[in-house]
Amino acid sequence: MKGAVNVDLKAGPGVTAADASALPFKAGSFSEVHAVNPYGFNPVSAETARVLQPGGLLRVSGTAGNRFAKPLSSEAASAAGFELVETTPLQDVHKFGTQSTTTGKPLKTSTSTTTVYKRLP
């Protein structure tokens, strides 16, 4: 699949409605998956691994208090089908617009990190 696909629970302009635990994409559809401030689901999952090509990258960014964006241990990442590559300050690819909380308040992204995982073969 070429291009970017925005997925959320609710459809909207340019947004595909989907549940992160049952993504409506073929296995191996993407070379990269990005999760920016995920809420209510763990993006490091067997379902995310399913839609990624072997060797594909998963980039997960979030604030220090976002439990869904906390880096997993190497063991937990491996159990989901990933290798933990690195955790860095918020990567430029995820620095865009005004990121908001679920209540619409702006997030303070100064403490955000990005964790990169690689899908295992």
C-alpha positions as CSV (number, residue, x, y, z in Angstrom):
1,M,0.0,0.0,0.0
2,K,1.4,3.4,-0.9
3,G,0.8,6.6,0.9
4,A,-0.4,7.3,4.4
5,V,-3.5,6.0,6.1
6,N,-4.9,7.7,9.2
7,V,-6.8,5.3,11.4
8,D,-9.1,6.2,14.3
9,L,-12.2,4.8,16.0
10,K,-14.3,7.5,14.2
11,A,-14.2,8.1,10.5
12,G,-13.7,11.7,9.2
13,P,-12.2,13.5,6.3
14,G,-9.1,11.5,5.5
15,V,-9.6,9.1,8.4
16,T,-10.3,5.4,8.2
17,A,-12.5,4.1,11.0
18,A,-11.0,1.0,12.5
19,D,-10.3,-0.8,15.8
20,A,-6.6,-1.2,16.4
21,S,-7.1,-4.8,17.5
22,A,-8.6,-5.7,14.1
23,L,-7.1,-3.5,11.4
24,P,-8.8,-3.7,8.0
25,F,-5.5,-4.2,6.0
26,K,-3.8,-7.2,4.4
27,A,-0.9,-8.8,6.2
28,G,2.4,-7.0,5.2
29,S,0.6,-4.0,3.8
30,F,2.9,-1.4,5.3
31,S,6.7,-0.8,5.5
32,E,6.1,1.7,8.4
33,V,3.4,2.3,11.0
34,H,3.3,5.4,13.2
35,A,1.4,5.7,16.5
36,V,1.4,9.3,17.8
37,N,0.1,9.7,21.3
38,P,-1.9,6.4,21.2
39,Y,-4.8,6.2,23.6
40,G,-6.7,3.1,24.7
41,F,-4.5,0.6,22.9
42,N,-1.0,-0.8,22.9
43,P,0.5,-0.2,19.4
44,V,3.2,-2.8,20.0
45,S,0.9,-5.7,19.3
46,A,0.6,-8.8,17.2
47,E,-2.0,-7.0,15.1
48,T,0.4,-4.2,14.2
49,A,3.1,-6.7,13.4
50,R,0.6,-8.5,11.1
51,V,0.1,-5.4,8.9
52,L,3.8,-4.6,8.8
53,Q,6.2,-6.1,6.3
54,P,9.0,-8.2,7.9
55,G,11.7,-5.7,8.9
56,G,9.2,-2.8,8.8
57,L,9.4,-0.1,11.4
58,L,6.9,0.9,14.1
59,R,7.4,4.4,15.5
60,V,5.5,5.1,18.8
61,S,5.6,8.6,20.2
62,G,4.0,9.9,23.4
63,T,4.3,12.1,26.4
64,A,6.0,10.9,29.6
65,G,2.6,10.2,31.2
66,N,1.1,8.2,28.3
67,R,1.1,4.6,29.4
68,F,0.3,3.4,25.8
69,A,3.5,5.0,24.5
70,K,5.9,3.8,27.2
71,P,8.8,1.8,25.7
72,L,8.4,-2.0,26.2
73,S,11.2,-4.2,27.4
74,S,13.0,-6.2,24.7
75,E,11.2,-9.4,25.9
76,A,7.7,-7.8,25.7
77,A,8.5,-6.4,22.3
78,S,9.7,-9.7,21.1
79,A,6.6,-11.5,22.4
80,A,4.5,-9.1,20.1
81,G,6.7,-9.8,17.1
82,F,9.1,-6.8,17.3
83,E,12.7,-6.0,18.1
84,L,13.3,-2.8,20.2
85,V,15.6,-0.6,18.2
86,E,15.8,2.7,20.1
87,T,14.1,5.3,22.3
88,T,14.9,8.9,21.5
89,P,13.5,12.4,22.2
90,L,10.4,13.1,20.0
91,Q,11.5,12.5,16.4
92,D,11.0,15.2,13.8
93,V,8.5,13.0,11.9
94,H,6.1,13.3,14.8
95,K,6.5,17.0,15.4
96,F,3.6,18.5,13.6
97,G,0.6,20.7,14.4
98,T,-0.8,21.0,17.9
99,Q,-1.1,17.6,19.5
100,S,-4.1,17.4,21.9
101,T,-5.4,15.4,24.8
102,T,-8.6,13.4,24.5
103,T,-10.3,16.5,26.0
104,G,-8.8,18.8,23.4
105,K,-6.2,20.5,25.5
106,P,-2.8,20.9,23.9
107,L,-0.2,18.4,25.0
108,K,3.2,19.5,26.3
109,T,5.4,17.5,23.9
110,S,8.7,18.7,25.4
111,T,8.9,15.4,27.4
112,S,7.7,13.2,24.5
113,T,9.8,10.3,23.3
114,T,9.7,8.2,20.2
115,T,10.4,4.4,20.5
116,V,11.3,2.6,17.3
117,Y,10.6,-1.1,16.9
118,K,11.4,-3.4,13.9
119,R,9.1,-6.2,12.9
120,L,10.7,-9.6,13.3
121,P,10.9,-11.9,10.2
